[in-house]
Amino acid sequence: MCNEYNGWTNYPTWNIVLWINDDYYQQENVLELAGECFSESRRHTMYGEKRYNVAVRLLAESLKYQYQDYTLNAHLDTGSLVDILGWALSQVNWHEVAGSFIDQWLENVKYHYRER
């Protein structure tokens, strides 16, 4: 079981966020995807569910899929490296990651409209 790490659920979650935020283009891509998920959330909201929660769910699913797909396309053979990578990705709290980027996107939108 993983323990909280630097304010995040665990080390793998913190590490994913760290690397996304450390790469300008990757961060911009994730923030753009966050905006798309927030826009899409209007169509997927049901039974009084908040758009924010829907957007987080959509972004979490998308990020999880992208990282799993990237891992599969890395052409790694079976072995300990694949096992460790698979374990680490399974430990990531994708909803927490997605929530942080939805929050960043919303803050950017607020800032953009304040500057007008």
C-alpha positions, 0 to 999 in steps of 0.5 A: 500500500502506498502512503501519501507523498508531498500532499498527493495520494502516493508517489506514483500520483505525485510523479505523474503530476510532476512530470506533466507540469515539468514539460510545458508542451505536455502541460499545455496539452493536458490543460487543453484536454481539461478544457475539452472535458469541461466543455463535454461535461455538459453533455454527460451530466445526468441526475444533478451531477455537477459538471466539475465532477463529470469533467474530472471523470472524463479527464481521468479516464482519458489520462489513464487511457493515454498512459496505458496506451503509451506503455503498451506502445513502448514495445517493452517485452515482459519482465520486471520493468513492465511489471513495475511500470504496470504496478506504478500506473495502477497506483495512480489516483487518476481522479486526483490528477484530473482534478488538479488539471481541471482546477488549473484550467478553471483558474486560467479561464478566470484569469483570462476573463479578469484581464479583459 
